Amino acid sequence: MDSLPTEIFNPLELNSFVGESHAVLDFLSDYCKDVESYPAQSQVIPGFLKKGCPDYAPNSLELLESILDDVCNNIIPGLSLPSEIFNPLKLDSFFGESHAKATKLVGILPLNFRPITTLSSAEFALSPSDVRMAMKQDLTNGLFPLFFCATIDTTAAGAVNPLIGLGLVARDYGMWLHVDAAYAGSACISPKFRPYLDGVELCDSISMNPHKWFHTNMDCRCLWLTDRRSLIESLSTNPEFLKNKASESHDAVDFMDRQLTLSRRFRSINLWVIIQRYGVANLRNHVRKDVELAKHFDGLIATDCKFEVVVPRKFALVGFRLD
Ligand SMILES: *Cc1c(COP(=O)(O)O)cnc(C)c1O
């Protein structure tokens, strides 16, 4: 599965970039030219697209023409507004110190946000027994632990938290366990890195940002939930002016029930096109190439006594300091 792609993957190759950009512009201008002939409302029933989707992302790349054909045949009939096609999943999670921002947002006092100290000897990974101890302490102090965030490759230290151990603690205390894999989640499409997600089956939610490492435009975040009901129950609203046949029948996925705002851009098409156009093998190759570059940089740092690598590198993030 993880074999090297036969074609050289160079997403910024100028000729194909210019050629494909022109083809997309032609596609869009044709759409505009004929826009009056398109129906104003979606012509398909909820779930239509799912039936035509393959179970797996393609391993090798698709040609642009076949992607545009798919847009014509499968996406355009489902549009209800012409503007939707011109705009290329975001929900928030909470990370490191910045996760404190999210606690503020949901009304948890900063006082009740509990950062847990990590040690350089453990490569700044959280220790499940330290977390368990902190939980016990909180309960003794009359506090009720409810949400726990474990990051895979933290921004400052590149720490990877042990999901199996932390997942078991979260279960014991009935906490919602969120895995923040914003940056490193993309790398986990490679079998070499996938073991960093071992234990993910114990989590309630996991998020990753394709806009970080998958050539996807800002902003695009994927969020998986074990049970989506709690999200929908807390974010859904049902005012008269938003009701329609599909929402009343509950057959349609109403993304406004899964995010803070009611309106949203069609971000997922951006990621879908990237996966189709590059293919999984090329995306893996892209990750591997970046990791190789980081490894090379790591080596250069090691030969210069002025610098010191602070934490061993795991992906393509090298944390170093001036000694
Ligand atoms: C980048 C990053 C975030 C922030 O992601 P945005 O959705 O782009 O704001 C959160 N957590 C980690 C670990 C990150 O690397």
The ligand as an SDF file (V2000), in Angstrom:
LIG
                    3D

 15 15  0  0  0  0  0  0  0  0999 V2000
   -2.3750   24.3280   14.3290 C   0  0  0  0  0  0  0  0  0  0  0  0
   -2.8580   23.6450   15.4930 C   0  0  0  0  0  0  0  0  0  0  0  0
   -4.0940   23.9980   16.0690 C   0  0  0  0  0  0  0  0  0  0  0  0
   -4.8980   25.1650   15.5910 C   0  0  0  0  0  0  0  0  0  0  0  0
   -5.5630   24.8580   14.4570 O   0  0  0  0  0  0  0  0  0  0  0  0
   -6.5090   25.8740   13.6460 P   0  0  0  0  0  0  0  0  0  0  0  0
   -7.7680   25.1370   13.5130 O   0  0  0  0  0  0  0  0  0  0  0  0
   -5.7970   26.0780   12.3500 O   0  0  0  0  0  0  0  0  0  0  0  0
   -6.6260   27.1280   14.4280 O   0  0  0  0  0  0  0  0  0  0  0  0
   -4.5370   23.2520   17.1300 C   0  0  0  0  0  0  0  0  0  0  0  0
   -3.7920   22.2200   17.6200 N   0  0  0  0  0  0  0  0  0  0  0  0
   -2.6030   21.8530   17.1070 C   0  0  0  0  0  0  0  0  0  0  0  0
   -1.8520   20.7120   17.6980 C   0  0  0  0  0  0  0  0  0  0  0  0
   -2.0980   22.5440   16.0160 C   0  0  0  0  0  0  0  0  0  0  0  0
   -0.9290   22.1640   15.4710 O   0  0  0  0  0  0  0  0  0  0  0  0
  1  2  1  0
  2  3  1  0
  2 14  2  0
  3  4  1  0
  3 10  2  0
  4  5  1  0
  5  6  1  0
  6  7  2  0
  6  8  1  0
  6  9  1  0
 10 11  1  0
 11 12  2  0
 12 13  1  0
 12 14  1  0
 14 15  1  0
M  END
$$$$
